Amino acid sequence: MIISFLNSYVINLAIIVATVFGLYFTSLKHYLIHEEVEAEFIEPAVKLNMSTTMEILLGLFIGLMCFFISMNRIPVDNMRPVDVRYLPVYFSVYYGSPMTGIITTITLILTKSLEYFFTNATQAEIINNFVITLAILAISIIIDKKKLGPKKAILTCLVSILIIRFLLATFILFREINQELLIHFFLHFLVFSSLFLLTGWMLNNAIMISERIHVYRTSSVFDSLTGVYNKEAFYFFLDIAYNEAINEQKEFSLALIDLDNFKKINDTYGHLIGDKVLSEVTASFKIYAKNYPTLQVFRIGGDELAVIFKQEDLPNQYLKNINSTLTNLNISQNFNNELISLSVGLIHFSPQDYAEKVIDVEEIFSLADQTLYEAKKAGKKQVIEKTIYFTGSHNKKAQTRN
């Protein structure tokens, strides 16, 4: 009996945990792709928006997993084994959506009803299939609307379920309550509760770890003010673009961009407005970057930005779109948007097997930096563009400039 109990318990736990983890991380992936926030800061949150199609598909999957869970009930005594198929219904609502929970519930009820039709189920099994499943769905939706935290939500749901199941067993399923039945109820509720709480604890901890990893990742890769990649990430991606160009004979472009009057803006309006200008200008870069599949934006200095364009991107069109938005930025009521202009050094790098010039990553950055200086010296508010044909040197990689 003990071996059978442990085997069924572990199998149920594994299926439930895997199902709920699949729900959460599938919805997370779907959210990142469809909301286009891969390179943004993700606010730590349990709830993630999904499309209706994804909600329905996840609901069908979880409902079927609930049915498989019901086929592996946990024996605790000589009476009815513990059936924990209802647990994923709660998680499908709390970590998914009410729609996902509804589809899960419908799928579970239909599949179990079909099974009961062929197996001559008892009255208790038929009642449980409808009443308990629908009750958990209703409780879960109420909890979802109240936006309770993970710990409070799972305790509220658990207590509510236990009360409903006890009342159902006491007044409908069993006419007499004796000592043996009370012991059975206690063991039943203990197993049910432990699986419910253990699943919730594991999922909550997994999400917390995932969020902390994300915080560490973003703090080391992204600029805190603008949300674009920082200087360290710039050198990393520049090295990747360089190696791809050498190995695959692909062109790429590098733009170094400077805000022309940033010091004057800070001196005239203060550093808070200066930060707002930098943030709004960078926001324009990010908005237009969504139209370019491989373009990457970086902040590499106080008022200096960089953009790496792969072969399929269109640097000149991109920069033209950015410049057209500068006079329309919403900075502050008294701010003169005419002060906002950009100087750009744009270098196109074309790897050639028989080119005379051998160039490494550090020289690529130096050439772009020199071109930016020429743009500033020539009167600001302009783009100076050059094309360099080169062969590669793999001996050097990008190094952080102090």
C-alpha positions in Angstrom: 0.0 0.0 0.0 2.8 2.5 0.9 4.7 1.8 -2.3 1.5 2.2 -4.4 0.6 5.4 -2.5 4.1 7.0 -3.1 4.2 5.9 -6.7 0.7 7.4 -7.4 1.5 10.6 -5.4 4.8 11.3 -7.2 3.2 10.6 -10.6 0.3 13.0 -9.9 2.6 15.7 -8.6 4.9 15.4 -11.6 2.0 15.6 -14.1 0.4 18.5 -12.3 3.7 20.5 -11.9 4.7 19.8 -15.5 1.3 20.8 -16.8 1.2 24.1 -14.9 4.8 24.9 -15.7 4.0 24.3 -19.3 1.0 26.6 -19.0 3.0 29.5 -17.5 6.1 29.3 -19.6 4.1 28.8 -22.9 2.1 31.9 -22.1 5.3 33.8 -21.2 6.9 32.8 -24.5 3.7 33.7 -26.4 3.6 37.1 -24.6 7.2 37.9 -25.4 6.8 37.1 -29.1 3.4 38.8 -29.7 3.9 41.8 -27.5 7.4 42.4 -28.9 9.1 42.9 -25.6 12.1 40.7 -25.9 14.5 43.6 -25.5 12.4 45.5 -23.0 12.2 45.4 -19.3 9.5 42.9 -18.2 7.6 43.9 -15.1 7.5 41.0 -12.7 4.0 39.7 -13.0 2.1 36.5 -12.7 -0.6 37.2 -15.3 0.4 37.3 -18.9 -1.9 38.3 -21.8 -2.5 35.7 -24.4 -4.5 35.4 -27.6 -7.9 33.7 -27.5 -6.6 30.9 -29.7 -3.7 30.3 -27.3 -6.1 30.3 -24.3 -8.3 27.7 -25.9 -5.5 25.5 -27.0 -3.9 25.6 -23.5 -7.4 24.9 -22.0 -7.8 21.8 -24.1 -4.4 20.5 -23.3 -4.8 21.1 -19.5 -8.2 19.5 -19.6 -6.8 16.4 -21.2 -4.0 16.3 -18.7 -6.7 16.5 -15.9 -8.3 13.5 -17.4 -5.0 11.5 -17.4 -4.5 12.6 -13.8 -7.9 11.1 -12.9 -6.7 7.7 -14.3 -4.0 7.6 -11.7 -5.8 8.1 -8.4 -3.9 7.9 -5.1 -4.9 5.0 -2.7 -4.9 6.0 0.9 -7.1 3.3 2.5 -9.6 0.6 1.6 -12.1 3.2 0.6 -12.3 5.6 -2.3 -8.8 6.7 -3.6 -7.9 10.4 -3.8 -8.6 12.1 -7.2 -6.7 15.3 -7.7 -7.8 16.0 -11.3 -9.4 19.3 -10.2 -6.2 21.0 -9.2 -5.0 22.2 -12.7 -8.4 23.9 -13.1 -7.4 26.5 -10.5 -3.9 27.0 -11.9 -5.3 27.3 -15.5 -7.3 30.3 -14.3 -4.7 31.9 -11.9 -1.7 31.5 -14.2 -3.6 31.5 -17.4 -7.0 33.2 -17.8 -10.7 32.6 -17.1 -11.1 31.5 -20.7 -8.4 28.9 -20.2 -10.0 27.7 -17.0 -13.4 27.4 -18.7 -12.1 25.4 -21.6 -10.1 23.2 -19.1 -13.3 22.6 -17.1 -15.5 21.8 -20.2 -12.8 19.4 -21.5 -12.5 17.6 -18.1 -16.2 17.3 -17.6 -16.8 16.0 -21.1 -14.0 13.4 -21.0 -15.0 12.1 -17.6 -18.6 12.0 -18.5 -17.7 9.9 -21.6 -15.7 7.6 -19.3 -18.6 7.3 -16.8 -21.0 6.5 -19.6 -19.0 3.3 -20.5 -18.1 2.3 -17.0 -21.4 2.6 -15.1 -20.0 5.2 -12.6 -21.5 5.7 -9.2 -23.7 8.6 -8.2 -20.9 10.0 -6.1 -18.5 10.0 -9.1 -21.0 11.7 -11.4 -21.9 14.4 -8.8 -18.2 15.1 -8.1 -17.5 15.4 -11.8 -19.9 18.3 -12.2 -20.2 19.9 -8.8 -16.6 20.0 -7.7 -15.1 20.9 -11.1 -17.6 23.7 -11.6 -17.1 24.9 -8.0 -13.3 25.1 -8.4 -13.7 27.0 -11.6 -16.1 29.5 -10.0 -13.8 30.0 -7.0 -10.8 30.4 -9.2 -12.5 33.1 -11.3 -13.5 35.0 -8.2 -10.0 34.8 -6.9 -8.7 36.0 -10.3 -11.0 39.0 -10.3 -9.9 39.9 -6.7 -6.3 39.8 -7.9 -5.1 38.0 -4.7 -1.4 37.3 -4.2 -0.2 33.7 -4.9 -0.1 32.5 -1.3 -3.4 34.1 -0.3 -5.1 32.9 -3.5 -4.1 29.3 -3.1 -5.1 29.2 0.6 -8.4 30.8 -0.2 -9.1 28.3 -3.0 -8.0 25.3 -0.9 -10.1 26.2 2.1 -13.1 26.8 -0.1 -12.7 23.5 -1.9 -12.3 21.6 1.3 -15.5 23.1 2.8 -17.5 22.4 -0.4 -16.2 18.8 -0.5 -17.0 18.2 3.1 -20.5 19.6 2.8 -21.1 17.6 -0.3 -20.0 14.4 1.3 -21.8 15.0 4.5 -25.3 16.0 3.2 -25.5 14.4 -0.2 -23.1 11.5 -0.8 -23.2 9.8 2.6 -26.2 9.5 5.0 -24.2 8.5 8.0 -20.8 9.8 9.2 -18.8 7.3 11.3 -15.3 7.2 12.6 -13.9 5.3 9.7 -15.4 7.8 7.3 -14.0 10.7 9.2 -10.5 9.2 9.1 -11.0 8.7 5.4 -12.0 12.3 5.0 -8.9 13.4 6.9 -6.5 11.3 4.9 -8.2 12.4 1.7 -8.0 16.1 2.5 -4.4 15.8 3.7 -3.3 14.2 0.4 -5.3 16.7 -1.6 -4.1 19.7 0.3 -0.4 18.6 0.2 -0.4 18.2 -3.5 -2.2 21.5 -4.0 0.1 23.5 -1.7 3.3 21.7 -3.0 2.4 22.5 -6.6 1.7 26.1 -5.8 4.9 26.4 -3.8 7.0 25.0 -6.6 5.5 27.1 -9.3 5.7 30.3 -7.3 9.3 29.7 -6.5 10.1 28.9 -10.1 8.5 32.2 -11.2 10.4 34.1 -8.6 13.7 32.6 -9.7 12.8 33.3 -13.3 12.0 37.0 -12.4 15.3 37.4 -10.5 17.3 35.9 -13.3 15.6 38.4 -15.6 16.4 41.3 -13.3 20.1 40.2 -13.2 20.1 39.8 -17.0 18.5 43.2 -17.7 20.7 45.0 -15.2 23.9 43.7 -16.9 22.7 44.0 -20.5 20.3 47.0 -20.6 20.6 50.7 -19.8 18.4 51.6 -16.9 17.4 55.0 -18.2 16.5 54.2 -21.8 15.8 50.5 -21.7 18.1 49.8 -24.7 21.2 47.7 -24.7 24.1 49.2 -22.7 27.8 49.7 -23.6 28.9 46.2 -22.5 26.2 44.6 -24.7 27.3 46.8 -27.6 30.8 45.4 -27.8 29.4 41.9 -27.5 27.0 42.3 -30.4 29.5 44.3 -32.5 31.8 41.3 -32.2 29.0 39.0 -33.3 28.2 41.2 -36.3 31.9 41.3 -37.2 32.4 37.5 -37.1 29.2 36.9 -39.1 30.4 39.3 -41.7 33.8 37.5 -41.9 32.4 33.9 -41.8 29.3 34.4 -43.9 30.5 37.3 -46.2 27.6 39.5 -45.0 27.7 43.2 -44.9 26.8 45.2 -41.8 26.6 48.8 -40.8 27.4 50.7 -37.7 26.0 54.1 -36.8 27.4 56.2 -33.9 24.9 58.9 -32.9 25.4 62.0 -30.7 22.8 64.5 -29.4 24.2 67.8 -30.7 23.1 70.2 -27.9 22.8 67.9 -25.0 25.1 69.9 -22.7 23.2 73.1 -23.6 19.9 71.3 -22.8 21.2 70.2 -19.4 22.5 73.7 -18.6 19.3 75.4 -19.7 16.6 73.1 -18.5 18.3 70.9 -15.9 19.4 67.3 -15.9 15.9 65.9 -15.4 14.8 67.4 -18.7 18.0 66.2 -20.2 17.2 62.7 -19.1 13.7 63.1 -20.5 15.1 64.2 -23.9 17.5 61.3 -24.0 14.8 58.9 -23.0 12.3 60.2 -25.6 14.9 60.2 -28.4 15.8 56.6 -27.6 12.2 55.7 -27.5 11.9 56.8 -31.1 14.8 54.6 -32.0 13.1 51.6 -30.3 9.7 52.3 -32.0 11.2 52.3 -35.5 13.5 49.4 -34.7 10.4 47.1 -34.6 10.2 47.4 -38.4 13.7 46.0 -38.8 14.2 42.3 -38.0 17.9 42.4 -36.8 18.5 46.0 -35.9 19.9 46.6 -32.4 20.0 49.9 -30.5 22.5 50.8 -27.7 23.4 53.6 -25.3 27.2 53.6 -25.1 27.8 56.9 -23.4 26.1 59.9 -21.7 24.4 61.2 -24.9 25.9 58.8 -27.4 23.9 56.0 -29.0 24.9 53.3 -31.4 22.9 51.2 -33.9 24.1 48.0 -35.5 22.5 47.2 -38.8 22.7 43.8 -40.4 22.7 43.3 -44.2 18.9 43.1 -44.5 18.3 46.4 -42.7 18.1 49.9 -44.3 20.2 52.3 -42.3 19.5 55.4 -44.3 15.7 55.0 -44.2 15.8 54.2 -40.5 17.8 57.3 -39.7 15.5 59.4 -41.9 12.5 58.2 -40.0 14.2 59.0 -36.7 15.0 62.6 -37.7 11.4 63.2 -38.8 10.2 62.6 -35.3 12.5 64.7 -33.3 10.6 68.0 -33.5 7.4 66.2 -32.4 8.8 64.7 -29.1 6.7 65.5 -26.0 9.4 66.8 -23.6 7.8 69.6 -21.6 5.6 72.6 -22.2 8.4 75.2 -22.3 11.0 73.1 -24.0 12.3 74.1 -27.5 12.3 71.0 -29.6 14.5 72.7 -32.2 17.4 72.1 -29.8 17.1 68.4 -30.5 19.3 67.2 -33.4 21.6 64.3 -34.2 25.0 64.0 -35.6 25.6 60.5 -37.2 28.7 58.7 -38.3 27.5 55.8 -40.5 29.9 53.2 -41.7 29.0 50.4 -44.1 31.4 47.4 -43.7 31.7 45.1 -46.7 33.9 42.0 -46.2 35.9 41.1 -49.3 38.2 38.1 -49.6 40.7 40.1 -51.6 40.4 43.5 -50.0 43.7 45.2 -49.2 42.7 46.4 -45.8 42.8 44.0 -42.8 40.5 45.3 -40.0 39.5 44.1 -36.6 36.6 45.0 -34.3 38.5 47.8 -32.4 39.3 49.5 -35.7 35.7 49.2 -36.8 34.6 51.2 -33.8 37.4 53.7 -34.2 36.5 54.4 -37.8 32.8 54.9 -36.9 33.9 57.2 -34.0 36.1 59.2 -36.4 33.2 59.5 -38.9 30.9 60.8 -36.1 33.6 63.4 -35.2 33.6 64.5 -38.8 29.9 65.0 -38.7 30.1 67.1 -35.5 33.0 69.2 -36.9 31.1 69.8 -40.2 28.3 71.6 -38.4 26.3 69.0 -36.6 22.7 67.8 -37.5 23.9 65.6 -40.4 24.9 62.2 -41.4 28.4 61.4 -42.8 28.4 58.0 -44.5 31.3 55.8 -45.6 31.8 52.3 -47.0 34.8 50.2 -46.0 35.9 47.1 -47.8 38.0 44.9 -45.6 39.2 41.4 -44.8 38.9 40.2 -41.2 41.3 39.5 -38.4 40.1 37.1 -35.7 42.9 37.8 -33.4 41.1 40.7 -31.7 37.7 41.0 -30.2 35.7 44.0 -29.0 37.0 45.4 -25.8 35.2 47.7 -23.4 36.3 51.3 -23.9 36.8 53.2 -20.6 
